């Protein structure tokens, strides 16, 4: 069975993050991708210039249009933009009984530009996190969700997992890419599992959209694998996409990963 996977997120006209990255990652991993847009973003590899959030009722109408017609096997949620959209997404996904929800709590772009209104954090925490089968925060996002500002270490990552789980998702994948070191280490925690996932750190500036890509890869794989296997495969896919990003020449800032490295090769 080819899985139908829905992404709910903002756009990236330069193609490396957001809806565009989600569709590429899901397609590369064999899923049929559907999309609902929450915000139209003016950005490129050098940063976000501005964005326009869509009306929450229109976001809800898009979700209804998809879920009234298509069997959806998994859902990835990315950029939400504001509290109204967070509540609308939660309401419609709950109404339709959506499953295998992967929430990437996007708050800040790689360039440092805020992509979520401050007052929307509580709406994401209270409305969307409890619906998620897994949330995939990086360390700055986890700090916001937990309302903490102390520094992160390998040890504090471990101790943060129980607190993150109390927010209501079934699993938490805490991403440690912001820590220094030769390895990039992520922690997966959930029912009867705590797993450490390590990969050699790749020295590259082609890291635009890594969070979007990883969460979308997990959503594409969940219909066919248990959580631990889906996350491990998704991390391996992202690692290869980062390693092969040198084949691309896209923009003058943080370039994209090579979503289709397994198909294009180095010659395009």
C-alpha positions, 0 to 999 in steps of 0.5 A: 500500500502506498501511504497518503500523507498530509503536510500542514505547513507554510511555504518556501519559494526557494524550495528547501523548507516548509511545504516544498521540502515536506513534499520532496521528502515524502515523495522520496520515501515512497508516500503520496503527499497532500498539503494544506498551507497555513502561511505564505512565506517570502524567504530564500536560503539567506532568510525569511523576509516576511510571511502572511498567515492564512485565515484559520477558517480557510486553513480548516476548509483545506483540511476538510477538503482533503480529509472528506475525500482521501484516506490519510495515513499520517499527518505532519504539522509544521509552521502554524503561525498563530493561535487561531490556526493552531486551534483550527488545525487541532479542531479539524484533525480531532473531528476527522480522527486523524492518526499518526500525527507528527508535530514539528513545533516550528518557531524560528527559521534557520535565519533566526526569524520568528515563525510563530507568534509568542501568544501562539506557543500555549495554543500549540502546547495545549491544542496540538501536542496532545494530538501528536503521536510524536513531537520533534522539537530541537533544543530551542523549541523544547526550551520554549515548550517547557518554559525554561532557559537554562543551557542544554547538555547531553545530561539535561536532554535526558532529564527533559524527556519526562517533562516533554512527555507530560505535555501529552504526545505519545512519543518525543524525539528531542533533537540535539543538533544545536549541541557541539561535538563530532556527533549529532545525537537525538533522543527518542522517548515513549511507551517502553522505549528510550533510544539514542540515535547518533550520526556523525556531524556533517560540516555543511551550510546546506542545512536549510529545512532539516527539521521539516525534512526529518519530521516529514520523513517520519510521517512518510514511514510511520504507516509502515513501521513502528516508531523506533524504526520510522525515526531511525530510518528517517534520521538515516535518510536525512543524514544521507541527504545532508551528505549529498547536498554538496551536489546542489548549487542552490542560493548563497546562504543556508542551502537545502539538503538533497532530498532526491539523492537516491534518484538523481545521483551527483550529475542531476 
